[in-house]
């Protein structure tokens, strides 16, 4: 590695970045905790910001804190320091700690000759270094408009002729190294997503989930939300008719009132999972409990089937992808219903009925579920503000529209059997008419 780095923050994320770089080029950690300053991690000194300015001013700073990053980046800008943010990096680097990601990413770049990487970030820099000196392949980085001139200058000094522009592309491929940029101005025929690694990371694969592929081929299933429209009597009806059911989150609050149990339980909401998991492992246990890796952390209980949740950005102009192999993982949508639809497709179901999916969203302190005791402290969900709810509504609308399109392409149908609610994107059916 030809660049020298200082990693701001010697916490979990900072250590993941050190691991990703294999320590190459890392000269110091910057940490504002005086108890850490003067110590070492992996034989690398942990220093104050003042010491960084004095001893390591030529290093590129990698900003790792999740909170307060804006103030840190502003401070570095004021000092005309070169820095990189983690916000444009794949979760494989910032959360999952995939060691060989550069090698995996390089393996997806098949074009010989000139290769263009759009987005100046740690991943594109590592790929630039990886291909440096290879005769059959040259790499240029095309910086986004917000890239700092100081960082570009340092790169140009270390790697000759490494900065390109969109006008050079012609028939060359453009590999995207982030999903946070606005791609609408880019030449669509050349785009190759170098941010989505769902199918390339071996540690994401689950043999236990692979065994479920097409297990219900040609059959119908019900995906149950936990909205206020859910009725216990309807759960009894599903049980009496032995329907295949997928449900989520706090549905366990209904278990004391019915013999019905879902065939598949899905959870990707860590705040709730931390409370529900004890019941899930007790009397409320469901045979197949699929839990997103972001919820489980170090919890490796064999009762849980861990699946990877790819957190690619979702916007109105960028609908989510749809998993073609749930044993590798699912793509995040506006809420867990999108994950369940991907699972239903993987199980081979030909008809999917949504029930209890009211498509209404609650603000902090409001209960918007079938049970008043859905969570013991719903007021504790401090982040549920008006702006968060509005964003969730937008992402959900985009995701469900994408699910409808994917269902059409893959030959299965999605219906809305919810009693009332606000979900209108799918054809409505009367729940009571489904059982003869």
SEDO-340068 format. One line per 4 residues: number of its first residue (from 0); for each residue x, y, z of C-alpha. Coordinates in steps of 0.1 Angstrom, whole numbers, plus 5000, padded with zeros to 4 digits. Layout:
! SEDO-340068
NUM) X/Y/Z; ...
! end
This chain:
! SEDO-340068
0) 5000/5000/5000; 5015/5033/4989; 4994/5055/5011; 4998/5061/5048
4) 4967/5060/5070; 4956/5071/5104; 4924/5055/5116; 4902/5078/5137
8) 4887/5057/5164; 4902/5026/5180; 4868/5010/5186; 4851/4981/5169
12) 4848/4998/5135; 4883/5011/5136; 4897/4977/5143; 4877/4962/5114
16) 4893/4988/5091; 4927/4978/5104; 4919/4942/5098; 4906/4950/5063
20) 4939/4967/5054; 4958/4939/5071; 4976/4967/5089; 4993/4979/5057
24) 5000/5016/5057; 4984/5022/5091; 5007/5045/5111; 4984/5054/5140
28) 4950/5054/5156; 4935/5087/5166; 4912/5085/5196; 4898/5112/5218
32) 4897/5089/5248; 4926/5100/5271; 4926/5065/5286; 4936/5050/5253
36) 4961/5077/5242; 4996/5064/5246; 4987/5028/5243; 4990/5005/5213
40) 4968/4982/5193; 4985/4956/5171; 5017/4975/5179; 5003/5007/5164
44) 5002/5038/5186; 4970/5054/5197; 4974/5091/5197; 4955/5124/5202
48) 4944/5147/5174; 4972/5171/5183; 4998/5143/5181; 4984/5134/5147
52) 4989/5170/5135; 5024/5170/5148; 5037/5136/5137; 5014/5122/5110
56) 5002/5152/5090; 5008/5135/5056; 4985/5105/5065; 4951/5101/5051
60) 4926/5099/5080; 4899/5072/5079; 4869/5084/5099; 4852/5054/5116
64) 4829/5067/5144; 4792/5061/5136; 4781/5091/5157; 4797/5125/5154
68) 4815/5118/5121; 4803/5152/5107; 4821/5172/5134; 4852/5151/5129
72) 4852/5155/5091; 4846/5193/5095; 4875/5195/5119; 4897/5177/5094
76) 4885/5199/5065; 4893/5230/5086; 4929/5217/5089; 4930/5209/5051
80) 4937/5173/5061; 4929/5144/5036; 4903/5120/5050; 4880/5092/5039
84) 4845/5084/5053; 4831/5050/5060; 4797/5060/5048; 4804/5051/5012
88) 4818/5016/5020; 4801/4982/5017; 4789/4967/5049; 4814/4938/5042
92) 4841/4963/5053; 4824/4983/5080; 4803/4956/5097; 4810/4921/5085
96) 4848/4924/5085; 4853/4903/5053; 4891/4899/5051; 4894/4890/5014
100) 4870/4916/5000; 4895/4933/4978; 4904/4900/4962; 4867/4891/4958
104) 4860/4926/4943; 4890/4923/4919; 4877/4889/4908; 4845/4906/4896
108) 4865/4930/4874; 4868/4910/4841; 4876/4937/4816; 4912/4938/4803
112) 4930/4971/4797; 4917/5003/4813; 4893/4999/4843; 4874/5028/4857
116) 4862/5029/4894; 4836/5055/4902; 4838/5069/4937; 4869/5079/4956
120) 4868/5058/4988; 4888/5032/5007; 4876/5003/4985; 4885/5020/4952
124) 4919/5030/4966; 4926/4995/4977; 4916/4982/4942; 4939/5008/4926
128) 4967/4995/4947; 4958/4959/4940; 4960/4964/4902; 4991/4987/4903
132) 5019/4972/4882; 4997/4946/4864; 5005/4948/4827; 4971/4936/4814
136) 4950/4960/4834; 4952/4996/4844; 4929/5014/4868; 4917/5049/4871
140) 4894/5064/4898; 4867/5088/4888; 4861/5109/4919; 4825/5120/4927
144) 4819/5158/4927; 4823/5160/4965; 4858/5144/4966; 4883/5166/4983
148) 4911/5182/4962; 4937/5174/4989; 4930/5137/4988; 4931/5137/4949
152) 4965/5154/4950; 4979/5128/4974; 4967/5100/4952; 4981/5116/4921
156) 5015/5119/4938; 5015/5082/4948; 4999/5066/4916; 5008/5082/4883
160) 4979/5090/4860; 4953/5074/4884; 4925/5100/4882; 4900/5098/4853
164) 4868/5114/4842; 4835/5102/4827; 4845/5116/4793; 4872/5090/4789
168) 4848/5060/4792; 4837/5053/4757; 4833/5015/4757; 4852/5009/4789
172) 4833/4996/4819; 4826/5017/4849; 4827/4999/4882; 4807/5014/4911
176) 4824/5013/4944; 4795/5028/4965; 4757/5028/4964; 4755/5062/4980
180) 4760/5083/4948; 4735/5096/4923; 4740/5074/4893; 4714/5090/4871
184) 4742/5110/4853; 4763/5080/4846; 4764/5060/4813; 4740/5032/4821
188) 4754/5007/4796; 4787/5006/4814; 4777/5002/4850; 4789/4972/4870
192) 4779/4972/4907; 4810/4966/4928; 4791/4972/4960; 4768/4942/4960
196) 4786/4911/4973; 4757/4890/4984; 4766/4859/4963; 4804/4862/4965
200) 4811/4860/5002; 4813/4824/5014; 4805/4832/5050; 4770/4844/5040
204) 4760/4810/5027; 4737/4788/5049; 4734/4751/5041; 4704/4748/5064
208) 4685/4775/5045; 4697/4759/5012; 4677/4728/5022; 4645/4749/5021
212) 4648/4758/4984; 4615/4750/4966; 4603/4729/4996; 4567/4743/4990
216) 4569/4745/4952; 4535/4753/4936; 4518/4758/4970; 4503/4790/4985
220) 4515/4806/5017; 4505/4834/5040; 4528/4862/5052; 4515/4876/5084
224) 4523/4911/5096; 4516/4923/5131; 4493/4952/5124; 4462/4962/5144
228) 4440/4944/5119; 4452/4909/5129; 4426/4888/5146; 4433/4858/5168
232) 4403/4839/5152; 4419/4842/5118; 4451/4826/5132; 4429/4797/5144
236) 4415/4795/5109; 4450/4793/5094; 4459/4765/5119; 4427/4745/5111
240) 4435/4746/5074; 4472/4738/5078; 4483/4768/5058; 4519/4775/5052
244) 4527/4806/5072; 4556/4831/5075; 4554/4856/5103; 4577/4881/5120
248) 4588/4901/5150; 4564/4903/5179; 4539/4877/5166; 4549/4856/5196
252) 4526/4878/5217; 4497/4860/5201; 4510/4825/5210; 4492/4824/5244
256) 4459/4830/5227; 4460/4805/5199; 4474/4770/5189; 4486/4785/5156
260) 4523/4788/5150; 4541/4801/5119; 4561/4776/5099; 4588/4802/5095
264) 4596/4831/5118; 4617/4860/5104; 4633/4889/5124; 4657/4916/5113
268) 4648/4942/5139; 4676/4940/5165; 4659/4963/5191; 4629/4939/5192
272) 4649/4907/5188; 4669/4914/5220; 4636/4912/5239; 4619/4885/5219
276) 4647/4860/5217; 4643/4846/5252; 4606/4837/5244; 4616/4823/5211
280) 4640/4799/5227; 4614/4790/5254; 4578/4779/5252; 4572/4801/5221
284) 4599/4783/5200; 4591/4780/5163; 4607/4752/5143; 4624/4774/5117
288) 4635/4808/5130; 4654/4829/5104; 4673/4857/5120; 4693/4884/5102
292) 4730/4884/5110; 4728/4920/5122; 4705/4908/5151; 4726/4878/5162
296) 4760/4894/5166; 4778/4867/5187; 4747/4847/5194; 4753/4814/5177
300) 4724/4794/5192; 4718/4766/5167; 4680/4772/5170; 4684/4803/5149
304) 4690/4800/5111; 4712/4830/5104; 4707/4848/5071; 4726/4877/5057
308) 4707/4909/5051; 4723/4931/5024; 4718/4968/5034; 4720/4983/5000
312) 4706/5018/4997; 4669/5021/4987; 4655/5053/4971; 4626/5062/4949
316) 4649/5060/4918; 4667/5029/4931; 4644/5000/4940; 4660/4971/4960
320) 4673/4940/4943; 4654/4907/4949; 4673/4877/4961; 4676/4848/4937
324) 4692/4826/4964; 4680/4832/5000; 4706/4808/5013; 4731/4836/5004
328) 4709/4862/5019; 4682/4888/5013; 4681/4924/5002; 4667/4950/5026
332) 4635/4968/5017; 4614/4993/5036; 4605/4967/5062; 4606/4929/5070
336) 4577/4921/5046; 4600/4925/5017; 4624/4900/5032; 4595/4876/5037
340) 4584/4879/5001; 4619/4870/4990; 4618/4839/5013; 4584/4828/5000
344) 4597/4829/4965; 4627/4809/4975; 4604/4783/4991; 4588/4779/4957
348) 4553/4793/4967; 4532/4802/4937; 4506/4823/4956; 4515/4847/4984
352) 4488/4862/5006; 4497/4892/5029; 4476/4894/5061; 4479/4918/5090
356) 4500/4941/5068; 4482/4974/5074; 4510/4995/5059; 4506/5022/5085
360) 4536/5035/5105; 4538/5046/5140; 4557/5074/5156; 4576/5072/5189
364) 4553/5063/5218; 4525/5050/5195; 4514/5013/5195; 4506/5002/5159
368) 4504/4965/5164; 4477/4939/5173; 4489/4937/5209; 4494/4965/5234
372) 4524/4946/5249; 4541/4941/5216; 4573/4956/5231; 4577/4962/5268
376) 4591/4997/5262; 4580/5011/5228; 4587/5046/5241; 4624/5036/5243
380) 4627/5036/5205; 4642/5070/5205; 4651/5071/5168; 4615/5067/5156
384) 4609/5104/5146; 4587/5118/5120; 4615/5120/5094; 4624/5083/5101
388) 4588/5072/5096; 4584/5092/5064; 4616/5076/5050; 4604/5041/5060
392) 4571/5048/5042; 4589/5059/5010; 4612/5029/5011; 4584/5005/5018
396) 4564/5018/4988; 4594/5014/4965; 4602/4980/4978; 4566/4966/4976
400) 4564/4980/4940; 4596/4961/4933; 4582/4929/4949; 4552/4931/4926
404) 4574/4935/4895; 4597/4906/4906; 4567/4884/4913; 4554/4891/4878
408) 4588/4882/4863; 4592/4850/4884; 4557/4837/4879; 4541/4840/4913
412) 4513/4862/4925; 4510/4884/4956; 4476/4892/4971; 4465/4914/5000
416) 4442/4895/5024; 4445/4921/5051; 4413/4933/5067; 4413/4970/5060
420) 4446/4989/5063; 4463/5011/5037; 4481/4986/5015; 4467/4990/4980
424) 4496/4980/4957; 4485/4944/4956; 4451/4930/4945; 4428/4926/4974
428) 4411/4894/4983; 4386/4887/5011; 4403/4865/5038; 4371/4846/5046
432) 4367/4835/5010; 4400/4817/5009; 4388/4787/5030; 4361/4764/5016
! end
